[in-house]
């Protein structure tokens, strides 16, 4: 009985409370305060559409965006395109370690097809270091697992050595000839004549003029007669290979295996690459580090000259 009386009292007092009016509330909220006049909406839209503002936004975007060639100069900074194999925190930490390693070791610009001389610390050699010269036939890996493979023909035997790009035992990477090839991998040199992968160890470096573009070697490599390490006739993506005449039976089987429509598969290409927006975010750190290192080296050169 007492609870019923209290509820009746609450109902009687609630009749005298002011009723909430949403229109009046928002009208008073939008009202400009003293000393602050409200800017009309048409003025804001006019400023957004003005060419002056568009130019400023575009200049800011270009200033922070990384050059497009960074994707080919520093491919190891790009993460794995498969999202199942990615870890954002690990990628961030690896990029930090990679930039610190580049402060100690000068890793030059090179591509598949360039001729390199690599010096590695070796405790089993009297000089405590060994040097190998060869042509770069492959670059693979992401982050700290990035690696490259050199091939040379020594004493009638093909020799290939795979180096981890951020291995602490690397002491020097020297580019003897900077050039590109038509393909992203040159594994078919294993089945080619030895002259195409024979490089002398006393080769002198060839320098390009300042500001010159990296040349592309358009030469096609002829292969030896089969058997081969791979069925190269199935690789339609290879442009720098010259196949010999194959038997008719083998070509007939090839027509049943080859899938020429895969080169038009846009989703397959999309899964292989990283989006441009994410590349700009990644290479923004590389650009800042690159400019800092260039300034430091320039100051060191000036000190040496004085």
C-alpha positions in Angstrom: 0.0 0.0 0.0 2.9 2.3 0.8 4.6 1.6 -2.6 1.3 2.5 -4.4 1.2 5.9 -2.6 4.7 6.8 -3.5 4.1 5.9 -7.2 1.1 8.1 -7.3 3.1 11.0 -5.8 5.8 10.5 -8.5 3.1 10.6 -11.2 1.6 13.8 -9.7 4.9 15.6 -9.5 6.0 14.5 -13.1 3.0 16.4 -14.5 4.6 19.7 -13.5 8.1 18.9 -15.1 9.0 20.6 -18.4 8.6 18.5 -21.5 11.7 17.9 -23.7 11.4 19.5 -27.1 14.2 18.2 -29.5 13.6 21.1 -32.0 14.0 23.8 -29.5 17.1 22.0 -28.0 18.9 21.7 -31.3 17.9 25.3 -32.3 19.5 26.6 -29.2 22.6 24.4 -29.7 23.2 25.7 -33.2 22.8 29.3 -32.1 26.2 31.1 -32.3 27.7 32.2 -29.0 28.8 35.7 -28.1 31.9 36.7 -30.1 31.7 33.7 -32.4 29.6 34.1 -35.6 28.5 31.0 -37.4 30.2 30.5 -40.9 27.6 29.8 -43.6 27.8 26.4 -45.2 28.1 27.8 -48.7 31.4 29.6 -47.7 32.8 26.3 -46.5 31.9 24.5 -49.7 33.3 27.3 -51.8 36.6 27.0 -49.9 36.7 23.2 -50.4 36.1 23.5 -54.2 38.6 26.3 -54.7 41.6 25.5 -56.9 43.9 27.0 -54.3 42.9 24.4 -51.7 43.1 21.6 -54.2 46.7 22.6 -55.2 47.8 22.7 -51.6 46.3 19.3 -50.8 48.0 17.8 -54.0 51.3 19.3 -53.1 51.1 17.9 -49.6 50.3 14.5 -51.0 53.2 14.6 -53.4 55.6 15.8 -50.7 54.9 12.8 -48.5 54.5 10.2 -51.3 57.4 8.0 -52.1 58.9 7.8 -55.6 57.4 5.1 -57.8 60.8 3.5 -58.4 61.2 2.7 -54.7 59.1 -0.3 -55.3 61.8 -1.8 -57.5 64.8 -0.4 -55.6 63.7 -1.6 -52.2 61.4 -4.6 -52.9 62.2 -6.2 -49.6 60.3 -3.5 -47.6 57.0 -4.6 -49.1 55.2 -7.2 -47.0 53.9 -10.6 -48.2 50.8 -10.0 -50.3 49.0 -12.9 -48.6 47.2 -11.5 -45.6 47.3 -14.8 -43.8 51.1 -14.6 -43.6 51.2 -11.0 -42.3 51.8 -9.5 -38.9 51.6 -5.7 -38.7 53.7 -5.4 -35.5 56.4 -7.8 -36.8 56.6 -5.8 -40.1 57.1 -2.6 -38.2 59.8 -4.0 -36.1 61.6 -5.6 -39.0 61.5 -2.3 -41.0 63.2 -0.6 -38.1 65.9 -3.3 -37.9 66.4 -3.1 -41.7 66.9 0.6 -41.6 69.4 0.3 -38.7 71.3 -2.3 -40.7 71.5 0.0 -43.7 73.3 2.5 -41.5 76.1 0.0 -41.0 76.2 -1.7 -44.4 75.8 0.3 -47.7 73.3 -1.8 -49.7 73.4 -0.4 -53.3 70.7 -0.4 -55.9 70.7 -3.6 -58.0 68.3 -5.7 -60.0 68.0 -9.2 -61.4 70.6 -9.3 -64.2 73.1 -7.0 -62.4 76.6 -8.3 -61.8 77.7 -8.1 -58.2 80.7 -8.8 -56.0 79.9 -9.8 -52.5 82.4 -10.0 -49.6 81.5 -12.2 -46.6 83.3 -12.8 -43.3 84.6 -16.3 -43.3 86.6 -17.7 -40.3 87.9 -20.7 -42.2 89.9 -18.5 -44.6 93.3 -17.1 -43.7 92.2 -13.6 -44.7 89.0 -14.0 -42.7 86.8 -13.0 -45.7 85.8 -14.4 -49.0 84.6 -12.7 -52.2 82.3 -14.1 -54.8 81.4 -12.5 -58.2 78.3 -13.5 -60.2 75.2 -12.4 -62.0 72.0 -11.9 -59.9 69.5 -14.4 -61.1 66.8 -14.0 -58.4 65.6 -11.8 -55.6 63.1 -13.3 -53.1 61.8 -12.9 -49.5 60.2 -10.1 -47.5 61.6 -8.1 -44.6 64.6 -9.6 -42.8 64.2 -12.8 -44.9 65.0 -11.0 -48.1 67.7 -12.8 -50.1 69.4 -12.8 -53.6 71.1 -15.5 -55.6 74.3 -15.1 -57.6 75.5 -17.5 -60.3 78.9 -17.9 -62.0 80.6 -20.6 -64.0 83.9 -21.7 -62.5 86.2 -24.4 -63.8 83.4 -25.9 -66.0 80.9 -26.1 -63.1 77.9 -23.8 -62.4 78.1 -22.3 -58.9 75.2 -20.5 -57.2 75.3 -18.9 -53.8 72.2 -17.5 -52.0 72.9 -14.5 -49.7 70.6 -13.1 -47.0 70.5 -9.4 -47.7 70.5 -8.4 -44.1 73.0 -11.1 -42.9 75.4 -9.6 -40.3 78.3 -11.5 -42.0 78.0 -9.4 -45.2 80.8 -6.9 -45.3 80.5 -5.4 -48.8 78.1 -5.5 -51.8 79.7 -4.0 -54.9 77.8 -3.4 -58.1 80.1 -4.2 -61.0 77.5 -3.7 -63.7 74.1 -2.2 -63.1 71.4 -3.4 -65.6 68.1 -5.1 -65.8 66.8 -8.1 -67.8 63.5 -8.8 -69.4 62.5 -11.3 -66.7 62.2 -11.2 -62.9 64.2 -14.5 -62.6 67.0 -16.0 -64.6 66.9 -19.6 -63.5 67.0 -20.6 -67.2 70.7 -19.8 -67.2 71.2 -23.2 -65.7 70.1 -24.8 -69.0 71.9 -22.2 -71.2 75.5 -22.2 -72.5 78.1 -21.4 -69.9 79.3 -18.3 -71.7 76.1 -16.4 -70.6 76.9 -16.9 -66.8 80.7 -16.8 -66.8 82.2 -13.7 -65.1 85.8 -13.1 -64.2 86.6 -12.3 -60.5 88.9 -9.4 -61.5 86.2 -7.6 -63.4 86.3 -3.8 -62.9 83.1 -1.9 -62.1 81.3 0.0 -64.8 79.8 3.3 -63.7 76.7 5.0 -65.2 76.5 8.7 -65.8 74.9 10.7 -63.0 71.1 10.8 -63.5 71.1 8.1 -66.2 68.4 5.5 -66.3 69.2 1.9 -65.6 69.7 0.1 -69.0 67.7 -3.0 -69.9 69.5 -5.9 -71.6 67.2 -7.0 -74.4 69.3 -10.0 -75.2 67.5 -13.4 -75.5 69.3 -16.4 -74.0 69.3 -19.5 -76.2 68.9 -22.8 -74.3 70.7 -26.0 -74.8 68.8 -29.0 -76.2 66.6 -30.8 -73.6 66.5 -32.4 -71.0 66.2 -29.2 -68.8 65.8 -28.6 -65.1 62.3 -27.2 -65.9 59.8 -27.4 -68.8 60.6 -23.9 -70.0 58.1 -24.1 -72.9 55.3 -23.9 -70.3 56.5 -20.5 -69.0 54.8 -18.0 -71.3 55.7 -15.1 -68.9 59.4 -15.4 -69.8 60.5 -12.9 -72.5 64.3 -13.3 -72.5 64.4 -16.9 -73.5 65.0 -18.4 -76.9 63.6 -22.0 -77.2 65.0 -24.5 -79.6 62.8 -26.5 -81.9 60.9 -29.1 -79.9 59.3 -32.4 -81.1 55.8 -32.3 -82.4 54.6 -34.7 -79.7 55.9 -32.4 -76.9 54.3 -29.4 -78.4 51.0 -31.3 -78.7 51.1 -32.0 -75.0 52.0 -28.4 -74.3 48.8 -27.2 -75.9 46.8 -29.3 -73.4 48.7 -27.9 -70.3 49.2 -24.2 -71.1 46.6 -21.8 -69.7 46.8 -18.7 -71.9 43.8 -17.0 -70.2 45.7 -16.6 -66.9 47.5 -13.4 -68.1 44.0 -11.7 -68.3 43.1 -12.7 -64.7 43.0 -9.3 -62.9 42.2 -10.8 -59.5 45.3 -13.0 -59.7 47.4 -9.9 -60.4 45.7 -8.0 -57.6 46.5 -10.8 -55.0 50.2 -10.6 -56.0 50.6 -6.9 -55.3 50.3 -4.5 -52.4 48.0 -1.5 -52.8 49.5 1.8 -53.7 48.2 3.5 -50.5 49.9 0.9 -48.3 53.1 1.2 -50.3 53.2 5.0 -49.7 52.8 4.5 -46.0 55.6 1.9 -45.9 58.0 3.9 -48.1 57.4 7.1 -46.2 59.7 5.7 -43.5 62.3 4.7 -46.1 62.2 8.1 -47.7 62.9 9.9 -44.4 65.8 7.4 -43.6 67.2 7.7 -47.2 67.3 11.6 -47.0 68.9 11.4 -43.6 71.6 9.0 -44.7 72.3 11.1 -47.9 72.8 14.2 -45.8 75.1 12.4 -43.4 77.2 11.0 -46.3 77.4 14.4 -47.9 78.7 15.9 -44.7 81.3 13.2 -44.4 82.5 13.9 -48.0 82.9 17.6 -47.2 84.9 16.7 -44.1 87.3 14.6 -46.2 87.7 17.3 -48.8 88.7 19.8 -46.1 
